[in-house]
Amino acid sequence: MNSLIGNSNLGFFKTGLISLSIRVLAAGLSFFLSVLLARTLGPESYGNYAWIIAAVMIVAIPAQLGLPHLIIKEIAIAKKNHDWASASGVVWWANLVVIAFSIVIGFINLIGYYFWGWWEVNENYFLVYAVVLLVPVLSLGALRAAAIRGLGGINIGQIPEVVFRPLIMMILVFFLFRTRGAVDE
């Protein structure tokens, strides 16, 4: 019994060390991306970028509806019972719910922008579209990461959230700035 506890503690320590390494990598990557964006975009455009990221993070919270936690739990149960149809069904259902809520939130944002002037930043209306486009990307990414963690991939499940998500969001927002001509040349 003691050898089992000792091995599990070593595995726990190793998993924790890997998780810490992923978080440190993510912090370094975020810092590098912030510096790169600040130098590339200039002060005004970088401020717009920061506004987009903050708005997306706030708006994505209701779009996720707490489903990532449910996904982790249900997939872990399905894995234990070897019930892959149930796991597939809960992921499918969660995807549909998140997409539906993202569409509703997107329409609310667009209606609010057009009728009440919400989300106005320096009269760049494309920022509203960036928020509307990035909310489902962020929310569905959180579901994917939760599914991986539910399957037991604790560390691998963090990579989409803390490494790939910032990269993808940066690329999408940079593309939107580029197409609007907001990037300082």
GIQUIQUI-V959210 format. One record per residue. RES is the residue in one letter. OMEGA is omega in whole degrees, -180 to 180 (999 if undefined). NEAR is the number of other ideal C-beta (glycine too) atoms within 12 Angstrom. D_CENTER is the distance of its C-alpha to the mean C-alpha in Angstrom with 1 decimal. Layout:
BEGIN
res: (RES	RES)
omega: (OMEGA	OMEGA)
near: (NEAR	NEAR)
d_center: (D_CENTER	D_CENTER)
END
This chain:
BEGIN
res: (M	N	S	L	I	G	N	S	N	L	G	F	F	K	T	G	L	I	S	L	S	I	R	V	L	A	A	G	L	S	F	F	L	S	V	L	L	A	R	T	L	G	P	E	S	Y	G	N	Y	A	W	I	I	A	A	V	M	I	V	A	I	P	A	Q	L	G	L	P	H	L	I	I	K	E	I	A	I	A	K	K	N	H	D	W	A	S	A	S	G	V	V	W	W	A	N	L	V	V	I	A	F	S	I	V	I	G	F	I	N	L	I	G	Y	Y	F	W	G	W	W	E	V	N	E	N	Y	F	L	V	Y	A	V	V	L	L	V	P	V	L	S	L	G	A	L	R	A	A	A	I	R	G	L	G	G	I	N	I	G	Q	I	P	E	V	V	F	R	P	L	I	M	M	I	L	V	F	F	L	F	R	T	R	G	A	V	D	E)
omega: (180	179	177	179	178	179	-180	177	177	177	178	179	-180	178	178	179	178	178	177	179	179	180	178	176	180	179	178	179	178	179	179	180	178	179	179	180	-180	-179	-178	-172	-174	-173	-176	-179	177	174	176	177	180	178	179	-177	179	180	180	-180	-180	-176	-179	-179	178	-179	-179	176	-179	-176	177	178	177	180	179	-177	-175	179	176	177	180	178	180	-178	-177	-179	-174	177	177	178	179	-180	-179	177	178	180	-180	177	180	-180	-179	178	180	180	177	178	179	180	177	177	178	178	180	178	178	179	-174	-175	-175	177	177	170	-180	175	178	178	176	-176	-179	176	177	179	177	179	-179	-179	-175	-179	178	178	180	-177	179	175	177	176	179	180	179	178	178	178	178	177	178	180	-175	-177	179	179	178	-173	178	-178	-170	180	-175	-179	178	179	-179	179	179	-180	180	-179	178	177	178	177	-178	-179	178	180	-177	-179	178	-180	999)
near: (7	8	9	10	11	12	13	14	14	14	17	15	14	16	22	17	15	21	24	17	19	27	20	17	22	24	17	17	22	22	15	18	29	20	14	19	31	19	15	22	29	17	15	18	31	27	21	35	41	24	24	39	31	22	33	41	23	20	33	37	22	22	38	36	26	20	37	36	20	24	40	31	22	31	35	26	19	24	24	16	13	10	16	17	12	22	28	18	17	30	30	19	20	35	29	20	27	36	24	19	28	36	20	21	33	31	18	24	34	22	17	20	26	16	12	12	13	20	33	19	25	16	14	26	23	29	34	34	27	38	42	35	30	39	40	30	34	40	40	32	36	38	42	34	34	36	36	29	30	32	24	18	24	24	26	23	32	30	27	30	34	28	29	26	31	35	25	23	36	33	20	30	41	28	20	31	31	20	14	21	12	30	22	17	10)
d_center: (40.6	40.1	39.2	36.3	35.1	35.5	33.5	30.7	30.6	30.5	27.7	25.8	26.6	25.5	22.2	21.7	22.8	20.4	17.4	18.8	19.2	15.6	14.7	17.5	16.5	13.0	15.0	17.5	15.1	13.6	17.2	18.4	16.0	16.9	20.5	20.4	18.8	21.3	24.2	23.3	22.4	24.9	24.8	24.5	21.8	19.8	20.2	18.9	15.8	15.3	15.9	13.4	10.5	12.1	12.7	9.3	8.1	11.4	11.6	8.4	10.1	13.0	11.4	10.0	13.6	13.2	13.1	11.0	14.1	16.4	15.2	15.7	19.1	20.3	19.5	21.2	24.2	24.3	24.3	27.1	29.1	28.4	27.5	25.1	25.8	24.5	21.3	20.9	21.9	19.4	16.4	18.1	18.7	15.2	14.0	16.9	16.3	12.7	14.0	17.0	15.5	13.2	16.6	18.4	16.2	16.4	20.2	20.5	19.0	21.3	24.2	23.7	23.6	26.7	28.8	28.0	26.6	23.2	20.6	23.4	22.9	26.0	26.5	23.7	22.8	20.4	17.9	17.9	17.2	14.2	12.7	13.8	12.4	8.9	8.4	8.9	6.9	3.5	5.9	7.5	5.2	5.3	8.9	9.6	8.9	11.0	13.6	14.1	14.6	16.9	18.9	19.6	17.3	16.2	15.8	14.7	11.9	10.5	10.6	7.7	5.4	8.0	9.7	8.6	5.2	7.6	10.3	9.2	8.4	11.7	13.5	12.8	13.8	16.6	17.8	18.0	19.9	22.0	23.0	24.0	26.0	24.3	24.0	27.1	29.3)
END
